[in-house]
């Protein structure tokens, strides 16, 4: 069970990095390979949780919505 939690936390960490990289100016095309690898096995709930965490960390919700074309 702890492996599942660790995998989920790791995937969310990578997904957050991808969103931050795009926010910082990287193109979607540059981050797609990293995103594709991290997204394997991710549920919609995990993505939602990651987005909530990003908002709590100060990323405007509008920015997340603009970047949602990645997922």
N, CA, C and O atoms as CSV, one atom per row, in Angstrom:
chain,resi,resn,atom,element,x,y,z
A,1,UNK,N,N,0.815,-1.195,0.000
A,1,UNK,CA,C,0.000,0.000,0.000
A,1,UNK,C,C,0.859,1.260,0.000
A,1,UNK,O,O,0.538,2.227,-0.691
A,2,UNK,N,N,1.945,1.260,0.766
A,2,UNK,CA,C,2.803,2.451,0.808
A,2,UNK,C,C,3.435,2.716,-0.548
A,2,UNK,O,O,3.728,3.864,-0.880
A,3,UNK,N,N,3.652,1.659,-1.342
A,3,UNK,CA,C,4.199,1.858,-2.687
A,3,UNK,C,C,3.222,2.651,-3.545
A,3,UNK,O,O,3.633,3.516,-4.319
A,4,UNK,N,N,1.934,2.361,-3.411
A,4,UNK,CA,C,0.929,3.098,-4.176
A,4,UNK,C,C,0.921,4.565,-3.785
A,4,UNK,O,O,0.827,5.441,-4.645
A,5,UNK,N,N,1.019,4.833,-2.500
A,5,UNK,CA,C,1.032,6.216,-2.027
A,5,UNK,C,C,2.280,6.922,-2.524
A,5,UNK,O,O,2.205,8.060,-2.988
A,6,UNK,N,N,3.423,6.263,-2.432
A,6,UNK,CA,C,4.665,6.863,-2.897
A,6,UNK,C,C,4.623,7.120,-4.403
A,6,UNK,O,O,5.081,8.167,-4.862
A,7,UNK,N,N,4.083,6.185,-5.172
A,7,UNK,CA,C,3.966,6.385,-6.611
A,7,UNK,C,C,3.052,7.565,-6.927
A,7,UNK,O,O,3.355,8.378,-7.801
A,8,UNK,N,N,1.946,7.654,-6.220
A,8,UNK,CA,C,1.005,8.750,-6.436
A,8,UNK,C,C,1.666,10.087,-6.115
A,8,UNK,O,O,1.531,11.046,-6.874
A,9,UNK,N,N,2.374,10.150,-4.999
A,9,UNK,CA,C,3.050,11.387,-4.614
A,9,UNK,C,C,4.125,11.747,-5.638
A,9,UNK,O,O,4.285,12.915,-5.991
A,10,UNK,N,N,4.858,10.743,-6.113
A,10,UNK,CA,C,5.889,10.993,-7.117
A,10,UNK,C,C,5.270,11.509,-8.411
A,10,UNK,O,O,5.758,12.479,-8.991
A,11,UNK,N,N,4.190,10.861,-8.867
A,11,UNK,CA,C,3.533,11.305,-10.104
A,11,UNK,C,C,3.007,12.727,-9.963
A,11,UNK,O,O,3.134,13.537,-10.881
A,12,UNK,N,N,2.419,13.025,-8.818
A,12,UNK,CA,C,1.909,14.379,-8.611
A,12,UNK,C,C,3.052,15.386,-8.612
A,12,UNK,O,O,2.904,16.494,-9.127
A,13,UNK,N,N,4.180,15.011,-8.043
A,13,UNK,CA,C,5.346,15.897,-8.034
A,13,UNK,C,C,5.789,16.190,-9.466
A,13,UNK,O,O,6.041,17.344,-9.815
A,14,UNK,N,N,5.884,15.156,-10.289
A,14,UNK,CA,C,6.300,15.331,-11.684
A,14,UNK,C,C,5.277,16.153,-12.450
A,14,UNK,O,O,5.652,17.032,-13.226
A,15,UNK,N,N,4.002,15.887,-12.249
A,15,UNK,CA,C,2.957,16.646,-12.937
A,15,UNK,C,C,3.008,18.117,-12.542
A,15,UNK,O,O,2.834,18.991,-13.391
A,16,UNK,N,N,3.243,18.395,-11.278
A,16,UNK,CA,C,3.362,19.778,-10.832
A,16,UNK,C,C,4.567,20.440,-11.492
A,16,UNK,O,O,4.503,21.606,-11.882
A,17,UNK,N,N,5.656,19.701,-11.615
A,17,UNK,CA,C,6.841,20.246,-12.282
A,17,UNK,C,C,6.524,20.613,-13.731
A,17,UNK,O,O,6.944,21.663,-14.216
A,18,UNK,N,N,5.788,19.748,-14.413
A,18,UNK,CA,C,5.426,20.002,-15.806
A,18,UNK,C,C,4.603,21.281,-15.910
A,18,UNK,O,O,4.875,22.128,-16.762
A,19,UNK,N,N,3.610,21.423,-15.057
A,19,UNK,CA,C,2.776,22.625,-15.077
A,19,UNK,C,C,3.619,23.865,-14.791
A,19,UNK,O,O,3.449,24.897,-15.441
A,20,UNK,N,N,4.520,23.766,-13.831
A,20,UNK,CA,C,5.393,24.907,-13.515
A,20,UNK,C,C,6.325,25.235,-14.677
A,20,UNK,O,O,6.582,26.407,-14.953
A,21,UNK,N,N,6.833,24.211,-15.358
A,21,UNK,CA,C,7.718,24.451,-16.502
A,21,UNK,C,C,6.985,25.201,-17.611
A,21,UNK,O,O,7.542,26.103,-18.237
A,22,UNK,N,N,5.743,24.824,-17.846
A,22,UNK,CA,C,4.955,25.525,-18.864
A,22,UNK,C,C,4.679,26.947,-18.399
A,22,UNK,O,O,4.771,27.889,-19.185
A,23,UNK,N,N,4.348,27.101,-17.147
A,23,UNK,CA,C,4.096,28.428,-16.588
A,23,UNK,C,C,5.340,29.320,-16.731
A,23,UNK,O,O,5.230,30.530,-16.929
A,24,UNK,N,N,6.516,28.700,-16.627
A,24,UNK,CA,C,7.773,29.444,-16.736
A,24,UNK,C,C,8.169,29.721,-18.180
A,24,UNK,O,O,9.148,30.426,-18.426
A,25,UNK,N,N,7.412,29.169,-19.154
A,25,UNK,CA,C,7.687,29.512,-20.538
A,25,UNK,C,C,8.060,28.364,-21.461
A,25,UNK,O,O,8.182,28.571,-22.669
A,26,UNK,N,N,8.245,27.159,-20.929
A,26,UNK,CA,C,8.527,26.031,-21.815
A,26,UNK,C,C,7.305,25.726,-22.661
A,26,UNK,O,O,6.172,25.946,-22.233
A,27,UNK,N,N,7.533,25.228,-23.842
A,27,UNK,CA,C,6.416,24.891,-24.713
A,27,UNK,C,C,5.823,23.543,-24.308
A,27,UNK,O,O,6.481,22.706,-23.690
A,28,UNK,N,N,4.578,23.369,-24.674
A,28,UNK,CA,C,3.895,22.102,-24.412
A,28,UNK,C,C,4.659,20.966,-25.084
A,28,UNK,O,O,4.811,19.888,-24.510
A,29,UNK,N,N,5.129,21.208,-26.283
A,29,UNK,CA,C,5.855,20.166,-27.016
A,29,UNK,C,C,7.113,19.712,-26.270
A,29,UNK,O,O,7.468,18.534,-26.320
A,30,UNK,N,N,7.780,20.624,-25.587
A,30,UNK,CA,C,9.005,20.260,-24.859
A,30,UNK,C,C,8.718,19.423,-23.621
A,30,UNK,O,O,9.531,18.582,-23.239
A,31,UNK,N,N,7.571,19.645,-22.994
A,31,UNK,CA,C,7.287,18.914,-21.758
A,31,UNK,C,C,6.422,17.679,-21.975
A,31,UNK,O,O,6.228,16.891,-21.049
A,32,UNK,N,N,5.902,17.501,-23.180
A,32,UNK,CA,C,5.015,16.350,-23.430
A,32,UNK,C,C,5.653,15.006,-23.102
A,32,UNK,O,O,4.987,14.169,-22.492
A,33,UNK,N,N,6.913,14.752,-23.475
A,33,UNK,CA,C,7.490,13.434,-23.133
A,33,UNK,C,C,7.534,13.186,-21.618
A,33,UNK,O,O,7.227,12.087,-21.155
A,34,UNK,N,N,7.911,14.197,-20.868
A,34,UNK,CA,C,7.956,14.063,-19.411
A,34,UNK,C,C,6.542,13.852,-18.870
A,34,UNK,O,O,6.321,13.039,-17.972
A,35,UNK,N,N,5.604,14.589,-19.426
A,35,UNK,CA,C,4.212,14.477,-19.005
A,35,UNK,C,C,3.667,13.089,-19.320
A,35,UNK,O,O,3.012,12.470,-18.481
A,36,UNK,N,N,3.934,12.603,-20.520
A,36,UNK,CA,C,3.418,11.290,-20.936
A,36,UNK,C,C,3.921,10.184,-20.012
A,36,UNK,O,O,3.180,9.261,-19.675
A,37,UNK,N,N,5.169,10.285,-19.613
A,37,UNK,CA,C,5.730,9.276,-18.714
A,37,UNK,C,C,5.069,9.358,-17.333
A,37,UNK,O,O,4.748,8.332,-16.733
A,38,UNK,N,N,4.870,10.566,-16.840
A,38,UNK,CA,C,4.312,10.753,-15.499
A,38,UNK,C,C,2.831,10.431,-15.433
A,38,UNK,O,O,2.331,10.025,-14.384
A,39,UNK,N,N,2.123,10.608,-16.539
A,39,UNK,CA,C,0.666,10.467,-16.540
A,39,UNK,C,C,0.204,9.009,-16.522
A,39,UNK,O,O,-0.962,8.739,-16.232
A,40,UNK,N,N,1.084,8.080,-16.822
A,40,UNK,CA,C,0.708,6.675,-16.861
A,40,UNK,C,C,0.145,6.245,-15.506
A,40,UNK,O,O,0.832,6.304,-14.486
A,41,UNK,N,N,-1.099,5.819,-15.516
A,41,UNK,CA,C,-1.735,5.325,-14.295
A,41,UNK,C,C,-2.333,6.400,-13.405
A,41,UNK,O,O,-2.856,6.090,-12.335
A,42,UNK,N,N,-2.265,7.654,-13.823
A,42,UNK,CA,C,-2.801,8.735,-13.010
A,42,UNK,C,C,-4.309,8.829,-13.206
A,42,UNK,O,O,-4.812,8.743,-14.326
A,43,UNK,N,N,-5.010,9.004,-12.114
A,43,UNK,CA,C,-6.457,9.147,-12.180
A,43,UNK,C,C,-6.826,10.633,-12.286
A,43,UNK,O,O,-6.015,11.514,-12.003
A,44,UNK,N,N,-8.048,10.878,-12.694
A,44,UNK,CA,C,-8.546,12.255,-12.753
A,44,UNK,C,C,-8.505,12.884,-11.363
A,44,UNK,O,O,-8.251,14.079,-11.218
A,45,UNK,N,N,-8.753,12.083,-10.369
A,45,UNK,CA,C,-8.706,12.585,-8.985
A,45,UNK,C,C,-7.314,13.081,-8.627
A,45,UNK,O,O,-7.167,14.132,-8.002
A,46,UNK,N,N,-6.284,12.321,-9.024
A,46,UNK,CA,C,-4.914,12.738,-8.730
A,46,UNK,C,C,-4.587,14.064,-9.415
A,46,UNK,O,O,-3.935,14.927,-8.827
A,47,UNK,N,N,-5.038,14.222,-10.645
A,47,UNK,CA,C,-4.790,15.479,-11.351
A,47,UNK,C,C,-5.500,16.619,-10.632
A,47,UNK,O,O,-4.936,17.700,-10.461
A,48,UNK,N,N,-6.711,16.380,-10.222
A,48,UNK,CA,C,-7.470,17.394,-9.484
A,48,UNK,C,C,-6.759,17.764,-8.182
A,48,UNK,O,O,-6.658,18.943,-7.844
A,49,UNK,N,N,-6.274,16.777,-7.460
A,49,UNK,CA,C,-5.553,17.027,-6.210
A,49,UNK,C,C,-4.292,17.838,-6.469
A,49,UNK,O,O,-3.960,18.741,-5.700
A,50,UNK,N,N,-3.591,17.518,-7.548
A,50,UNK,CA,C,-2.375,18.243,-7.897
A,50,UNK,C,C,-2.695,19.692,-8.225
A,50,UNK,O,O,-1.956,20.595,-7.832
A,51,UNK,N,N,-3.784,19.921,-8.941
A,51,UNK,CA,C,-4.183,21.280,-9.282
A,51,UNK,C,C,-4.533,22.078,-8.026
A,51,UNK,O,O,-4.195,23.258,-7.926
A,52,UNK,N,N,-5.203,21.443,-7.075
A,52,UNK,CA,C,-5.533,22.103,-5.809
A,52,UNK,C,C,-4.252,22.484,-5.072
A,52,UNK,O,O,-4.153,23.580,-4.521
A,53,UNK,N,N,-3.279,21.585,-5.064
A,53,UNK,CA,C,-2.009,21.877,-4.408
A,53,UNK,C,C,-1.313,23.070,-5.060
A,53,UNK,O,O,-0.760,23.925,-4.368
A,54,UNK,N,N,-1.341,23.126,-6.386
A,54,UNK,CA,C,-0.716,24.249,-7.087
A,54,UNK,C,C,-1.382,25.570,-6.718
A,54,UNK,O,O,-0.697,26.578,-6.538
A,55,UNK,N,N,-2.693,25.577,-6.605
A,55,UNK,CA,C,-3.408,26.790,-6.204
A,55,UNK,C,C,-2.999,27.195,-4.792
A,55,UNK,O,O,-2.763,28.372,-4.521
A,56,UNK,N,N,-2.917,26.215,-3.895
A,56,UNK,CA,C,-2.500,26.499,-2.517
A,56,UNK,C,C,-1.080,27.057,-2.472
A,56,UNK,O,O,-0.734,27.830,-1.579
A,57,UNK,N,N,-0.255,26.653,-3.451
A,57,UNK,CA,C,1.128,27.115,-3.508
A,57,UNK,C,C,1.264,28.444,-4.247
A,57,UNK,O,O,2.371,28.956,-4.415
A,58,UNK,N,N,0.128,29.003,-4.688
A,58,UNK,CA,C,0.162,30.340,-5.257
A,58,UNK,C,C,-0.018,30.465,-6.752
A,58,UNK,O,O,-0.048,31.584,-7.263
A,59,UNK,N,N,-0.140,29.371,-7.473
A,59,UNK,CA,C,-0.361,29.463,-8.917
A,59,UNK,C,C,-1.823,29.822,-9.150
A,59,UNK,O,O,-2.713,29.133,-8.651
A,60,UNK,N,N,-2.083,30.890,-9.901
A,60,UNK,CA,C,-3.478,31.290,-10.125
A,60,UNK,C,C,-4.272,30.200,-10.840
A,60,UNK,O,O,-3.771,29.547,-11.756
A,61,UNK,N,N,-5.498,30.017,-10.412
A,61,UNK,CA,C,-6.355,28.979,-10.996
A,61,UNK,C,C,-6.546,29.216,-12.488
A,61,UNK,O,O,-6.655,28.265,-13.262
A,62,UNK,N,N,-6.587,30.479,-12.892
A,62,UNK,CA,C,-6.743,30.792,-14.312
A,62,UNK,C,C,-5.566,30.241,-15.123
A,62,UNK,O,O,-5.734,29.784,-16.253
A,63,UNK,N,N,-4.382,30.293,-14.525
A,63,UNK,CA,C,-3.191,29.782,-15.207
A,63,UNK,C,C,-3.273,28.272,-15.367
A,63,UNK,O,O,-2.897,27.736,-16.408
A,64,UNK,N,N,-3.757,27.592,-14.353
A,64,UNK,CA,C,-3.913,26.143,-14.431
A,64,UNK,C,C,-4.925,25.797,-15.513
A,64,UNK,O,O,-4.719,24.854,-16.276
A,65,UNK,N,N,-6.003,26.544,-15.584
A,65,UNK,CA,C,-7.016,26.302,-16.605
A,65,UNK,C,C,-6.435,26.535,-17.991
A,65,UNK,O,O,-6.741,25.784,-18.917
A,66,UNK,N,N,-5.609,27.552,-18.152
A,66,UNK,CA,C,-4.973,27.812,-19.446
A,66,UNK,C,C,-4.001,26.704,-19.836
A,66,UNK,O,O,-3.809,26.425,-21.020
A,67,UNK,N,N,-3.395,26.079,-18.839
A,67,UNK,CA,C,-2.404,25.045,-19.105
A,67,UNK,C,C,-3.020,23.653,-19.200
A,67,UNK,O,O,-2.310,22.678,-19.448
A,68,UNK,N,N,-4.310,23.553,-19.008
A,68,UNK,CA,C,-4.948,22.242,-18.969
A,68,UNK,C,C,-4.935,21.529,-20.319
A,68,UNK,O,O,-5.255,20.342,-20.383
A,69,UNK,N,N,-4.576,22.213,-21.387
A,69,UNK,CA,C,-4.502,21.540,-22.686
A,69,UNK,C,C,-3.408,20.491,-22.719
A,69,UNK,O,O,-3.375,19.665,-23.631
A,70,UNK,N,N,-2.513,20.507,-21.745
A,70,UNK,CA,C,-1.478,19.477,-21.663
A,70,UNK,C,C,-2.101,18.146,-21.288
A,70,UNK,O,O,-1.718,17.106,-21.823
A,71,UNK,N,N,-3.056,18.171,-20.372
A,71,UNK,CA,C,-3.688,16.915,-19.960
A,71,UNK,C,C,-5.081,16.837,-20.527
A,71,UNK,O,O,-5.787,15.855,-20.297
